[in-house]
Amino acid sequence: MKSRILTIATLAVIVFSCAVKKETVKVVETTEPVKTADVTPTVAGGQNLYDNNCGKCHKLFKATDFSKEDWKPILVRMQKKAHLDDAQMASISDYITSQL
């Protein structure tokens, strides 16, 4: 009788330890409003280029970290380093200016 109870208890421990654990999702609220009115394919493409190309080498800055005039020389300098063509830079520039 004891061996049956021990066997059942051991099996129960194994089954419960292998069960899928639910993960909790942490919701983070931001205070910045999301601009959805200005989302065009060019802006969305620019955001994708900005996230994927610029984020490879350094942390991504918020568009509001610099003024429109400050972004111009930064983007020109980064275009050469990232080997981006003029159309790609125009998309990134449109994305940055849409966020300002």
C-alpha angles and dihedrals in degrees: 000000000000092000091054092051092047091048092050091046091049092049091048091052091050093048094048094045092053094048118118112264119219115233121220117232117223114215115210118198120209126204094212115097116237113236108220100156093072097050107123127156089261092052092045090049090048091052090050091050091046093049096044104035103032094039092059094073107026144003116288117250123215113251089238092058089083135029123248090259091050092051095056098071091037092056093045091052093045093048090066094045095047094043093232124161124232094263092054091048091049089055092049091046091050090051093049094048092046089059095051 
